[in-house]
């Protein structure tokens, strides 16, 4: 298919409505930080809560810890006023 045929097919697909006319957007490649294997003790109910959501509970725990870290980090470039 040519680029024009691909665009025409996408424009005829209702799932793509409004997505082909986005201009000026860019994508950024994000390389996740390296993981460090550790042993951590968690309260049983906390661990059960994360495990109840299914596979990937360790990633969810990491995401919560990262959100806390980001919220607690001092803001750079602000004077507090």
C-alpha positions as CSV (number, residue, x, y, z in Angstrom):
1,X,0.0,0.0,0.0
2,X,1.1,3.5,-0.7
3,X,1.2,6.2,2.1
4,X,-1.9,7.7,0.5
5,X,-3.8,4.4,0.6
6,X,-2.8,3.9,4.2
7,X,-4.0,7.4,5.2
8,X,-7.3,6.9,3.2
9,X,-7.9,3.6,5.0
10,X,-7.2,5.1,8.4
11,X,-9.5,8.1,7.6
12,X,-12.3,5.7,6.8
13,X,-11.9,3.9,10.1
14,X,-14.1,5.4,12.8
15,X,-11.5,4.5,15.5
16,X,-9.0,6.9,13.9
17,X,-11.4,9.9,13.8
18,X,-9.6,13.1,14.7
19,X,-6.2,11.3,15.2
20,X,-4.8,11.9,11.7
21,X,-5.0,15.7,11.9
22,X,-2.7,16.1,14.9
23,X,0.1,18.4,14.0
24,X,3.2,19.3,15.9
25,X,3.2,16.4,18.3
26,X,6.4,14.6,19.1
27,X,7.1,11.3,20.7
28,X,9.8,10.8,23.4
29,X,11.6,7.6,24.0
30,X,11.7,6.8,27.7
31,X,14.2,4.3,28.9
32,X,13.0,2.9,32.2
33,X,15.5,3.1,35.1
34,X,17.6,0.0,35.9
35,X,15.9,-2.2,38.5
36,X,17.8,-3.3,41.6
37,X,16.8,-6.7,43.1
38,X,16.1,-6.3,46.8
39,X,14.3,-8.0,49.7
40,X,11.6,-5.9,51.4
41,X,9.2,-6.7,54.2
42,X,5.7,-5.5,53.7
43,X,2.6,-5.8,55.8
44,X,0.6,-8.8,54.7
45,X,-2.5,-6.8,54.0
46,X,-0.5,-4.3,51.9
47,X,1.0,-7.1,49.8
48,X,-2.4,-8.8,49.5
49,X,-3.9,-5.6,48.2
50,X,-1.4,-5.3,45.4
51,X,-1.5,-9.0,44.5
52,X,-5.3,-8.9,44.3
53,X,-5.0,-6.8,41.2
54,X,-3.3,-9.7,39.4
55,X,0.1,-10.0,37.7
56,X,2.4,-7.0,37.8
57,X,1.9,-6.2,41.5
58,X,5.6,-5.4,41.9
59,X,5.4,-2.8,39.1
60,X,2.4,-1.3,40.8
61,X,4.2,-1.1,44.2
62,X,7.2,0.5,42.4
63,X,4.8,3.0,40.7
64,X,3.3,4.0,44.1
65,X,6.8,4.5,45.6
66,X,7.9,6.5,42.5
67,X,4.8,8.8,42.8
68,X,5.6,9.3,46.5
69,X,9.2,10.1,45.7
70,X,8.2,12.5,42.9
71,X,5.7,14.3,45.2
72,X,8.3,14.6,47.9
73,X,11.1,15.8,45.7
74,X,11.9,19.5,46.0
75,X,10.7,21.5,43.0
76,X,13.5,22.9,40.9
77,X,13.1,26.3,39.3
78,X,10.5,27.6,41.7
79,X,11.0,30.2,44.3
80,X,8.1,29.1,46.5
81,X,6.2,32.4,45.9
